[in-house]
Amino acid sequence: MDYEFFKGFDPKIVDVVKRDLPFWHSSDFRLYRERTRLHILALVVAGEGTLRLGDNERQVLLPGTVFQVWPGNRMEILTSPEHPLCFYSIHYQYGLLHWSGNKAEWHGAEGPLPCGDYLPGLGTQTMDESFMQLHHIWHHKEVGYDWEARVGILSIIMHLTAAVARRRAVQEAGAAAMIVKAISHIKANYRENLTREMMAKHASHSPAYFSSLFKKHTGFSPIQYLTRIRLDKAKQLLRESQMPIKQVAEEVGFTDSFYFTRLFTQDTGLTPSHYRKA
């Protein structure tokens, strides 16, 4: 989470809106903006619909979905009379305020908040109540409402970033467990003709996603890690046996002894024969 960003986050609320059945009846169940001019942070509380920004694919809006829109986007939200969408949205502008000693610098900003622009299933009862309360504060406009509204949006963003952090922690834990399982699989089967596709299939992920996660957690691609395991096993055999080089290569999963020798030399700076004598 970009805590440095949120430390300087300085919002100015322009409006707090509830889009429900009366609004959709008046707009033929379509909300369209050729070019958005404000930041929008919204929470779906009921109904069904879709959101499309620019030329991106449509995203499904269901209860519990948090979404953002920021200036300069073409936006279209669609819903139906059968399941009319209901969401609260905060329309605001913001800048970043940074203090250096007793001096402050303020910079305008255009992009979305760095916590995800489409977050299905992230809403909670606390977040629902916070949006409803902010809507109430804004439209009743009692004494001090602007200060209360500012506290309200900051509270919502605090809950949102905490929920995003919890979700990412769960996802990271799941990914870490998957990588541990993949490493165990590699160590148990390094003699086999393992490919990236085979390892990804064992982990129940696409090759590209599996490789990305594996490198993020280990610093190596799956094939690089497999090669490292094989070379470590080869070093052990070279130290502890008089097995011919060709047989050593085969024992650790290499079908081509010349390729094995080249990789081994690149890794150690010594040929297998010289390593054995070192």
Backbone bond lengths (Angstrom), bond angles and torsions (degrees), N, CA, C in turn:
res aa  C-N    CA-C-N  psi(-1)  N-CA   C-N-CA  omega(-1)  CA-C   N-CA-C  phi
1 M - - - 1.456 - - 1.527 108.76 -
2 D 1.327 116.44 138.35 1.459 121.78 -176.89 1.533 109.31 -85.23
3 Y 1.341 115.91 79.51 1.464 119.82 -176.63 1.524 111.66 -68.46
4 E 1.331 117.96 -27.64 1.460 120.85 177.40 1.527 109.87 -63.31
5 F 1.333 115.90 -39.45 1.472 120.48 177.12 1.527 110.34 -61.80
6 F 1.331 116.78 -50.69 1.460 119.83 -174.81 1.527 112.09 -70.08
7 K 1.325 116.59 -24.39 1.464 119.26 176.87 1.524 110.59 -63.15
8 G 1.331 116.95 -32.42 1.457 120.62 -179.42 1.520 114.10 -100.97
9 F 1.334 117.36 2.52 1.465 121.82 -175.57 1.529 111.18 -64.40
10 D 1.335 116.94 123.90 1.466 122.11 -175.21 1.533 108.94 -131.75
11 P 1.354 117.69 94.53 1.467 120.32 -174.15 1.527 113.67 -91.07
12 K 1.327 114.61 153.50 1.463 121.80 170.40 1.529 106.99 -127.60
13 I 1.329 116.70 111.26 1.461 120.62 -178.61 1.529 109.86 -75.27
14 V 1.328 115.55 133.37 1.462 121.90 176.83 1.525 110.71 -101.41
15 D 1.336 116.60 -37.23 1.462 120.37 179.12 1.529 109.22 -163.93
16 V 1.311 115.97 157.22 1.469 122.33 172.35 1.523 105.80 -128.64
17 V 1.323 116.68 120.11 1.460 121.89 -166.92 1.524 110.94 -122.39
18 K 1.330 115.72 145.31 1.462 121.46 170.74 1.527 108.13 -115.41
19 R 1.330 115.88 119.62 1.460 120.93 176.96 1.527 108.06 -100.59
20 D 1.339 116.26 114.49 1.464 120.34 -179.21 1.525 109.47 -139.22
21 L 1.328 117.36 -165.44 1.463 121.46 -170.82 1.530 114.12 -54.72
22 P 1.348 120.47 -46.63 1.471 118.74 179.41 1.530 112.70 -56.77
23 F 1.329 116.71 -40.45 1.465 119.35 178.13 1.518 110.86 -63.15
24 W 1.348 117.25 -46.52 1.468 120.23 -176.31 1.525 111.44 -65.56
25 H 1.337 117.45 -35.48 1.465 119.70 175.94 1.526 110.30 -59.66
26 S 1.317 116.40 -40.63 1.466 120.50 -176.54 1.524 112.84 -76.48
27 S 1.337 117.93 -16.39 1.473 120.92 -176.51 1.523 112.72 -115.65
28 D 1.343 116.50 14.47 1.465 121.64 -179.99 1.528 111.53 58.28
29 F 1.320 116.16 34.30 1.470 123.93 174.16 1.537 112.71 61.54
30 R 1.318 114.93 31.98 1.471 120.68 177.84 1.521 108.84 -143.14
31 L 1.334 115.52 131.66 1.464 121.97 174.21 1.522 107.22 -117.42
32 Y 1.332 116.11 116.62 1.470 120.20 -174.68 1.520 110.00 -130.42
33 R 1.327 115.81 134.52 1.455 122.57 172.56 1.524 108.21 -131.87
34 E 1.319 115.46 123.15 1.468 119.04 179.32 1.524 111.09 -64.84
35 R 1.326 115.21 -36.01 1.470 119.39 178.97 1.527 108.43 -151.67
36 T 1.302 117.00 112.38 1.464 120.44 -179.62 1.526 110.21 -70.98
37 R 1.320 115.88 148.44 1.466 120.43 -176.81 1.526 113.14 -117.70
38 L 1.322 116.50 -11.79 1.462 120.71 -177.89 1.524 110.27 -126.39
39 H 1.312 114.84 165.93 1.462 121.10 169.65 1.520 108.37 -81.47
40 I 1.318 115.98 142.50 1.461 121.38 177.66 1.519 108.75 -130.75
41 L 1.317 115.55 129.96 1.463 122.23 171.56 1.518 106.03 -120.33
42 A 1.335 116.93 120.90 1.462 119.94 -170.95 1.522 111.94 -132.62
43 L 1.327 114.45 153.08 1.463 122.29 176.65 1.522 109.15 -131.07
44 V 1.330 116.58 124.70 1.463 121.73 176.67 1.528 108.66 -81.76
45 V 1.336 116.18 129.29 1.468 120.01 -179.34 1.527 112.82 -113.67
46 A 1.341 117.45 -15.31 1.469 119.63 179.51 1.525 109.59 -163.40
47 G 1.337 115.59 163.16 1.455 120.92 174.80 1.514 114.15 79.13
48 E 1.336 114.29 -168.93 1.460 121.72 -178.62 1.520 109.57 -140.36
49 G 1.325 116.03 151.67 1.456 120.65 177.10 1.508 110.47 -173.66
50 T 1.324 115.58 -173.09 1.464 121.09 176.58 1.520 109.23 -135.72
51 L 1.319 114.89 153.26 1.464 122.74 178.00 1.517 108.36 -124.60
52 R 1.324 115.80 134.68 1.461 119.80 173.76 1.517 108.99 -133.00
53 L 1.331 116.14 127.94 1.460 122.52 176.59 1.518 108.54 -112.81
54 G 1.334 116.60 123.37 1.455 120.31 179.77 1.516 111.20 58.73
55 D 1.341 115.41 -133.27 1.465 121.11 179.85 1.521 111.94 -98.25
56 N 1.318 117.13 12.02 1.464 120.17 -179.95 1.527 110.92 -70.83
57 E 1.325 115.72 164.46 1.455 120.32 177.60 1.531 110.28 -67.72
58 R 1.319 115.36 153.68 1.459 119.99 176.58 1.527 110.16 -67.22
59 Q 1.321 114.89 141.90 1.462 120.95 177.59 1.527 108.69 -115.49
60 V 1.312 115.40 137.81 1.464 121.11 -176.54 1.527 109.97 -77.15
61 L 1.313 115.62 134.00 1.468 121.75 177.19 1.520 108.93 -109.65
62 L 1.318 115.89 116.98 1.457 123.41 178.41 1.527 108.87 -130.12
63 P 1.330 118.88 164.21 1.466 120.04 177.47 1.528 111.63 -52.71
64 G 1.332 115.34 133.87 1.456 120.62 -178.44 1.510 113.97 96.35
65 T 1.349 117.44 -6.72 1.463 120.60 179.02 1.524 110.41 -81.32
66 V 1.316 115.75 129.23 1.466 122.26 172.03 1.524 106.94 -104.98
67 F 1.329 116.92 133.84 1.467 118.45 177.42 1.522 110.64 -141.02
68 Q 1.327 114.09 156.92 1.457 121.61 179.18 1.521 110.03 -122.32
69 V 1.318 115.38 147.73 1.459 123.19 168.72 1.521 105.70 -131.45
70 W 1.312 117.49 144.86 1.458 120.07 -178.81 1.523 109.41 -132.72
71 P 1.336 118.37 165.06 1.462 121.62 -172.67 1.529 113.13 -57.15
72 G 1.340 113.81 143.37 1.459 120.04 174.73 1.509 115.31 94.87
73 N 1.328 118.08 3.99 1.464 121.60 -178.50 1.524 111.90 -98.70
74 R 1.330 115.50 144.88 1.460 119.57 164.85 1.522 106.67 -83.80
75 M 1.324 116.97 128.08 1.466 120.69 -172.75 1.524 110.61 -127.66
76 E 1.329 115.17 136.87 1.462 120.36 174.24 1.525 108.91 -138.77
77 I 1.323 115.94 125.61 1.465 122.09 174.54 1.521 107.54 -118.68
78 L 1.330 115.83 127.84 1.457 121.89 179.99 1.521 110.12 -119.04
79 T 1.326 115.85 145.73 1.461 121.00 173.58 1.528 108.12 -147.06
80 S 1.327 117.35 -171.94 1.466 120.27 -174.97 1.527 110.42 -136.51
81 P 1.339 117.06 158.41 1.471 119.92 176.68 1.524 112.35 -64.15
82 E 1.349 116.49 -28.81 1.461 120.26 -177.99 1.526 111.95 -70.94
83 H 1.328 116.12 -39.28 1.471 120.70 -178.42 1.530 109.13 -134.42
84 P 1.323 117.75 67.42 1.466 120.07 -175.10 1.531 112.06 -62.65
85 L 1.303 113.69 134.75 1.455 120.83 -179.72 1.526 110.40 -70.13
86 C 1.316 115.92 142.66 1.466 120.74 172.63 1.519 107.78 -132.74
87 F 1.333 115.95 120.41 1.464 118.62 177.59 1.521 110.63 -145.61
88 Y 1.326 114.34 152.69 1.461 122.21 171.56 1.521 107.83 -98.24
89 S 1.328 116.38 140.03 1.465 119.10 177.86 1.521 110.48 -137.78
90 I 1.322 114.38 136.33 1.466 122.18 176.84 1.517 107.27 -99.80
91 H 1.334 116.91 121.38 1.455 121.83 178.43 1.533 107.00 -102.18
92 Y 1.300 116.31 123.86 1.464 118.09 -171.75 1.527 111.39 -153.08
93 Q 1.308 114.38 167.65 1.461 123.48 168.64 1.519 106.79 -118.99
94 Y 1.314 116.53 160.00 1.466 116.69 176.22 1.522 111.02 -154.11
95 G 1.301 113.37 159.88 1.452 121.70 172.45 1.514 108.24 -136.91
96 L 1.315 115.55 179.77 1.464 121.30 178.93 1.521 108.80 -117.20
97 L 1.317 116.22 123.78 1.455 122.86 -177.70 1.525 109.20 -108.27
98 H 1.320 116.13 119.96 1.463 120.48 -178.88 1.529 110.00 -122.75
99 W 1.321 114.79 131.64 1.457 121.36 178.83 1.520 110.56 -99.23
100 S 1.330 115.40 137.02 1.460 122.06 173.06 1.523 106.61 -130.14
101 G 1.342 115.94 102.20 1.458 119.33 -172.47 1.515 109.13 66.14
102 N 1.343 116.73 -122.84 1.467 120.13 178.96 1.525 111.80 -103.85
103 K 1.338 116.85 16.55 1.458 121.62 179.35 1.527 109.90 -114.33
104 A 1.325 114.86 141.19 1.464 120.10 -179.24 1.526 110.08 -118.20
105 E 1.325 115.42 142.19 1.461 121.70 174.79 1.525 108.49 -120.84
106 W 1.323 115.79 134.24 1.460 120.77 -178.83 1.519 108.72 -118.66
107 H 1.333 116.24 131.96 1.462 121.05 -179.57 1.523 109.39 -128.17
108 G 1.326 116.70 131.55 1.453 120.54 174.77 1.518 110.65 -67.39
109 A 1.332 116.94 155.81 1.463 120.98 -177.48 1.522 109.50 -138.81
110 E 1.336 116.16 151.81 1.457 121.07 -176.14 1.523 113.92 -118.58
111 G 1.321 118.53 -31.75 1.460 121.40 -171.42 1.515 113.95 -78.40
112 P 1.345 116.69 175.26 1.466 121.04 179.07 1.517 111.46 -73.52
113 L 1.309 116.60 165.73 1.462 120.73 173.04 1.532 108.62 -63.66
114 P 1.327 117.53 140.16 1.474 120.63 -175.51 1.526 113.56 -79.74
115 C 1.336 115.42 57.45 1.464 118.79 178.55 1.522 111.04 -136.99
116 G 1.334 116.52 13.84 1.455 120.93 -179.94 1.511 111.13 103.45
117 D 1.337 117.01 133.84 1.466 119.66 -177.49 1.524 113.23 -95.91
118 Y 1.344 117.61 -11.42 1.466 121.32 177.33 1.515 107.33 -142.03
119 L 1.330 116.07 110.05 1.464 121.10 -171.37 1.526 110.02 -128.70
120 P 1.333 117.55 81.40 1.467 120.17 179.74 1.520 111.81 -67.65
121 G 1.320 114.84 143.54 1.461 120.27 175.23 1.510 115.33 70.16
122 L 1.327 117.39 17.74 1.467 119.26 -176.32 1.528 112.70 -96.47
123 G 1.314 116.88 -16.86 1.459 119.68 -178.79 1.521 112.20 -66.40
124 T 1.310 115.68 146.84 1.464 122.57 177.29 1.523 108.42 -128.83
125 Q 1.317 116.83 171.15 1.463 119.94 177.18 1.526 110.53 -60.91
126 T 1.333 116.04 -38.99 1.468 120.08 178.42 1.519 110.86 -61.73
127 M 1.340 116.74 -41.97 1.453 120.05 -179.64 1.527 110.95 -69.04
128 D 1.348 116.33 -40.26 1.473 119.88 175.55 1.529 110.42 -55.40
129 E 1.326 115.70 -48.97 1.464 120.86 -177.84 1.525 111.26 -64.73
130 S 1.329 116.86 -35.70 1.466 120.44 -179.73 1.522 111.21 -66.72
131 F 1.334 117.47 -42.35 1.468 120.56 177.19 1.529 110.58 -64.72
132 M 1.327 116.60 -43.69 1.469 120.43 179.42 1.525 110.94 -62.15
133 Q 1.328 116.28 -41.85 1.460 120.64 -179.66 1.524 111.13 -65.95
134 L 1.331 116.70 -40.85 1.462 119.88 178.52 1.530 110.29 -64.47
135 H 1.322 116.73 -40.56 1.470 120.82 177.10 1.531 110.10 -60.71
136 H 1.328 116.74 -42.62 1.471 121.56 178.75 1.533 110.50 -63.12
137 I 1.323 116.50 -47.68 1.475 120.91 -179.73 1.521 110.59 -58.70
138 W 1.316 116.23 -45.09 1.461 120.34 -174.38 1.527 111.93 -66.44
139 H 1.320 116.55 -40.03 1.466 119.09 -173.71 1.527 113.33 -87.56
140 H 1.321 118.44 -18.74 1.463 119.59 175.54 1.533 111.54 -87.56
141 K 1.323 116.29 -26.28 1.463 122.43 173.25 1.530 113.24 47.01
142 E 1.300 114.87 54.98 1.459 119.67 174.73 1.529 109.30 -80.50
143 V 1.332 116.60 174.19 1.465 120.62 -177.57 1.531 110.07 -55.91
144 G 1.323 115.46 128.94 1.462 120.44 179.20 1.520 114.18 80.92
145 Y 1.346 116.76 13.45 1.471 119.51 -175.18 1.532 112.39 -61.64
146 D 1.353 116.37 -35.73 1.465 118.25 -176.30 1.531 111.02 -65.92
147 W 1.336 116.80 -37.36 1.464 120.25 176.58 1.528 110.46 -68.58
148 E 1.331 116.70 -43.56 1.467 120.21 178.25 1.530 110.82 -61.93
149 A 1.336 116.45 -38.87 1.463 120.15 179.75 1.526 110.73 -66.04
150 R 1.318 116.39 -38.42 1.467 120.10 177.83 1.531 110.35 -63.49
151 V 1.335 115.95 -44.23 1.469 119.67 176.58 1.526 109.67 -62.07
152 G 1.343 116.15 -37.40 1.459 120.70 -178.82 1.511 113.18 -63.16
153 I 1.339 117.54 -46.42 1.464 119.40 -179.02 1.525 110.86 -67.65
154 L 1.335 116.37 -36.61 1.470 119.10 177.94 1.526 110.68 -66.14
155 S 1.331 116.73 -37.39 1.464 120.49 177.83 1.524 110.64 -65.19
156 I 1.335 116.47 -42.62 1.468 120.49 178.25 1.519 110.57 -61.21
157 I 1.318 116.88 -44.98 1.465 120.07 -179.31 1.523 110.73 -66.64
158 M 1.334 117.28 -34.81 1.465 120.12 176.47 1.527 110.40 -62.88
159 H 1.344 117.05 -45.87 1.470 120.96 177.88 1.528 110.59 -63.35
160 L 1.336 115.91 -39.60 1.462 120.35 -178.88 1.524 111.40 -64.32
161 T 1.327 116.41 -48.44 1.468 119.10 -178.72 1.526 111.40 -65.45
162 A 1.332 116.80 -34.71 1.468 119.78 177.33 1.525 110.55 -65.92
163 A 1.347 116.64 -41.17 1.466 120.40 179.06 1.523 110.93 -65.82
164 V 1.329 116.55 -40.66 1.472 120.34 177.43 1.523 110.25 -62.72
165 A 1.334 116.53 -42.88 1.468 120.35 179.52 1.526 111.21 -62.45
166 R 1.341 116.69 -40.87 1.476 119.85 178.29 1.521 110.77 -64.54
167 R 1.332 116.46 -43.14 1.469 119.35 179.88 1.526 110.60 -62.89
168 R 1.327 116.00 -42.76 1.469 118.90 -179.49 1.522 111.28 -65.79
169 A 1.337 116.15 -36.02 1.466 119.41 178.65 1.524 110.59 -63.48
170 V 1.342 115.84 -41.34 1.472 119.83 177.88 1.521 110.29 -64.68
171 Q 1.342 115.88 -43.79 1.462 119.55 179.24 1.520 111.21 -63.60
172 E 1.343 116.15 -41.29 1.465 119.99 178.90 1.517 110.98 -63.71
173 A 1.343 116.41 -40.12 1.464 119.85 179.35 1.521 110.29 -63.82
174 G 1.336 116.40 -41.57 1.457 120.23 177.79 1.512 111.72 -64.50
175 A 1.335 116.11 -41.39 1.461 120.34 179.02 1.522 110.64 -65.99
176 A 1.339 116.43 -41.37 1.467 120.12 179.70 1.523 110.92 -62.22
177 A 1.341 116.48 -41.07 1.468 120.12 178.70 1.523 110.54 -64.07
178 M 1.334 116.04 -38.88 1.458 120.14 178.65 1.521 111.24 -64.90
179 I 1.331 117.54 -39.47 1.463 121.22 179.85 1.527 110.40 -67.47
180 V 1.331 117.28 -40.94 1.470 120.56 176.74 1.525 109.99 -58.86
181 K 1.320 115.89 -42.82 1.469 120.51 178.55 1.526 110.66 -64.66
182 A 1.331 116.91 -40.82 1.466 120.92 179.64 1.524 111.15 -64.82
183 I 1.334 116.87 -40.31 1.465 120.76 178.67 1.525 110.26 -63.90
184 S 1.321 116.93 -42.08 1.471 120.45 177.51 1.523 110.69 -61.10
185 H 1.329 115.67 -39.47 1.467 120.43 178.64 1.528 110.94 -64.03
186 I 1.325 116.19 -42.29 1.465 120.21 179.10 1.525 110.83 -64.29
187 K 1.324 116.54 -45.03 1.467 120.13 -178.77 1.529 111.93 -63.94
188 A 1.327 116.48 -32.82 1.466 119.98 -178.68 1.525 112.50 -81.87
189 N 1.343 116.76 -19.11 1.469 119.36 -172.68 1.526 113.25 -129.33
190 Y 1.331 117.53 22.24 1.463 119.70 -175.90 1.524 113.29 -62.63
191 R 1.338 117.45 -21.77 1.467 120.28 179.05 1.530 112.05 -73.91
192 E 1.346 115.70 -19.75 1.465 120.03 -177.80 1.529 110.62 -79.82
193 N 1.319 114.87 167.37 1.466 120.58 179.57 1.533 109.34 -82.74
194 L 1.317 116.05 67.98 1.466 121.28 -178.25 1.524 111.26 -73.09
195 T 1.315 116.28 136.30 1.461 121.99 172.89 1.527 108.87 -117.95
196 R 1.319 115.53 166.78 1.464 119.50 177.85 1.529 110.30 -59.51
197 E 1.329 116.18 -40.58 1.458 120.88 -178.96 1.530 111.33 -63.73
198 M 1.327 116.81 -40.68 1.466 120.53 179.28 1.524 111.10 -65.51
199 M 1.335 116.41 -42.27 1.465 119.87 179.50 1.527 111.03 -65.89
200 A 1.343 116.23 -40.07 1.465 120.30 179.03 1.527 110.92 -65.39
201 K 1.324 116.65 -40.42 1.466 120.48 178.74 1.524 110.70 -63.03
202 H 1.334 116.77 -40.52 1.469 120.62 178.16 1.527 110.98 -62.34
203 A 1.347 115.84 -32.48 1.471 120.88 179.73 1.529 112.38 -88.36
204 S 1.339 116.86 -1.58 1.479 122.65 179.02 1.521 112.73 62.72
205 H 1.345 116.08 40.41 1.460 121.35 176.33 1.518 109.42 -135.88
206 S 1.330 115.74 163.55 1.461 119.65 174.82 1.528 108.36 -69.13
207 P 1.342 118.23 152.65 1.470 120.40 179.68 1.526 113.37 -55.39
208 A 1.340 116.54 -42.13 1.470 119.45 -177.49 1.529 111.27 -65.73
209 Y 1.342 116.99 -46.28 1.467 120.43 -178.94 1.522 110.83 -66.87
210 F 1.327 116.39 -42.11 1.462 120.76 178.72 1.524 110.74 -60.37
211 S 1.331 116.66 -45.80 1.465 120.37 -179.21 1.519 111.60 -63.19
212 S 1.344 115.75 -40.70 1.461 120.20 179.83 1.526 111.23 -62.81
213 L 1.343 116.80 -46.70 1.463 120.60 178.81 1.523 111.47 -64.58
214 F 1.323 116.06 -42.52 1.459 120.30 -177.34 1.534 110.26 -61.31
215 K 1.324 116.08 -44.97 1.469 119.06 -179.26 1.522 111.47 -67.97
216 K 1.331 116.43 -36.20 1.464 120.00 178.82 1.523 111.29 -61.49
217 H 1.337 116.74 -38.29 1.464 121.02 -175.01 1.526 113.55 -89.83
218 T 1.338 118.45 -24.70 1.469 120.06 -175.26 1.522 113.93 -116.34
219 G 1.336 116.78 -19.76 1.456 119.73 -175.00 1.518 113.03 85.88
220 F 1.335 117.26 -2.28 1.463 122.23 -179.60 1.524 109.89 -125.92
221 S 1.324 116.28 153.02 1.458 119.11 167.22 1.526 107.77 -72.63
222 P 1.341 119.22 161.91 1.471 119.98 178.62 1.524 112.99 -56.40
223 I 1.326 117.19 -41.20 1.471 120.23 -179.62 1.520 110.80 -69.13
224 Q 1.326 117.61 -39.10 1.472 119.80 176.45 1.522 110.70 -61.53
225 Y 1.324 116.95 -40.74 1.467 120.23 179.68 1.521 110.38 -67.18
226 L 1.327 116.96 -43.26 1.466 121.14 177.20 1.525 110.47 -58.53
227 T 1.322 116.69 -44.33 1.469 120.90 179.21 1.520 110.91 -62.11
228 R 1.332 116.43 -40.24 1.473 119.77 179.51 1.530 110.60 -63.86
229 I 1.324 117.68 -42.57 1.472 121.09 177.46 1.522 109.99 -61.00
230 R 1.324 116.95 -45.36 1.463 121.23 -179.28 1.531 111.60 -62.35
231 L 1.322 116.14 -43.00 1.463 119.24 -179.36 1.526 111.05 -67.74
232 D 1.330 117.61 -38.24 1.470 119.91 176.83 1.526 111.02 -62.59
233 K 1.327 117.11 -41.03 1.465 120.72 177.16 1.524 110.61 -65.75
234 A 1.328 116.63 -37.61 1.464 120.52 178.39 1.528 110.93 -64.26
235 K 1.321 117.07 -41.01 1.469 120.46 177.74 1.523 110.41 -59.96
236 Q 1.326 115.48 -41.77 1.467 119.64 179.29 1.526 111.05 -62.28
237 L 1.331 117.82 -44.42 1.467 121.47 179.25 1.524 111.48 -65.69
238 L 1.317 116.69 -38.50 1.467 119.90 179.25 1.521 111.07 -66.28
239 R 1.334 117.22 -35.39 1.466 120.50 179.62 1.525 111.89 -74.97
240 E 1.333 116.54 -36.24 1.462 119.88 -167.82 1.524 114.71 -105.65
241 S 1.337 118.08 -0.16 1.467 119.36 -179.40 1.524 110.67 -145.11
242 Q 1.327 114.75 171.22 1.461 121.15 175.33 1.529 109.90 -108.55
243 M 1.293 116.27 23.90 1.460 122.31 -179.10 1.529 110.29 -59.58
244 P 1.339 118.87 134.84 1.464 120.90 177.83 1.534 111.61 -56.13
245 I 1.328 116.22 150.33 1.464 121.66 -176.65 1.526 111.08 -56.51
246 K 1.334 116.83 -43.01 1.461 120.81 -179.50 1.532 110.68 -60.09
247 Q 1.324 116.31 -41.08 1.457 120.15 -179.66 1.523 111.19 -70.23
248 V 1.337 116.53 -37.61 1.471 120.40 175.89 1.527 109.78 -58.00
249 A 1.338 115.62 -46.16 1.463 120.22 179.75 1.525 110.91 -58.19
250 E 1.327 116.32 -45.36 1.466 120.56 -179.32 1.526 111.63 -66.41
251 E 1.334 116.36 -38.32 1.468 120.66 -178.42 1.526 112.36 -62.57
252 V 1.319 116.27 -30.57 1.473 118.97 -177.27 1.532 112.82 -101.40
253 G 1.335 117.37 8.80 1.460 119.48 171.87 1.506 117.45 106.14
254 F 1.344 118.07 3.20 1.460 120.26 178.08 1.525 109.69 -94.14
255 T 1.323 117.07 129.26 1.465 120.59 177.47 1.521 111.70 -89.56
256 D 1.315 116.64 -16.20 1.472 122.02 -179.00 1.523 108.29 -117.70
257 S 1.335 116.85 110.22 1.469 120.33 -176.82 1.525 112.07 -68.35
258 F 1.343 117.14 -28.64 1.472 119.33 178.77 1.538 110.13 -69.56
259 Y 1.320 115.97 -40.17 1.467 120.28 176.47 1.526 110.06 -64.49
260 F 1.327 116.19 -41.18 1.464 120.94 176.70 1.519 110.74 -58.48
261 T 1.347 116.69 -47.23 1.468 120.80 -178.80 1.520 111.11 -61.09
262 R 1.331 116.63 -40.59 1.461 119.93 -179.54 1.529 111.17 -64.94
263 L 1.347 116.74 -45.72 1.466 119.91 178.44 1.523 111.57 -63.89
264 F 1.312 116.47 -42.04 1.461 121.17 -179.35 1.525 110.44 -61.35
265 T 1.325 116.14 -43.98 1.472 120.78 -179.45 1.523 110.87 -65.79
266 Q 1.344 116.71 -39.74 1.467 119.95 177.17 1.525 111.09 -62.36
267 D 1.321 116.80 -36.95 1.461 121.66 -176.02 1.524 112.50 -76.16
268 T 1.333 117.64 -40.52 1.468 121.23 -172.27 1.515 114.53 -107.84
269 G 1.335 116.67 -18.37 1.459 119.61 -173.59 1.516 112.48 81.92
270 L 1.338 116.80 2.07 1.470 122.70 -179.88 1.523 109.05 -130.41
271 T 1.327 116.67 147.36 1.457 119.34 171.22 1.526 108.36 -70.72
272 P 1.328 118.55 161.77 1.468 119.77 177.06 1.527 112.72 -55.66
273 S 1.321 117.07 -39.77 1.475 120.31 179.54 1.517 111.23 -64.28
274 H 1.322 117.58 -45.04 1.461 121.26 179.91 1.530 110.78 -67.93
275 Y 1.341 117.06 -36.18 1.461 120.57 177.69 1.524 110.13 -61.63
276 R 1.319 116.13 -42.20 1.471 120.42 -179.44 1.526 110.80 -61.67
277 K 1.321 117.68 -34.44 1.465 121.72 -176.44 1.530 112.36 -89.11
278 A 1.341 116.29 -11.88 1.471 119.28 -173.80 1.528 111.51 -68.98
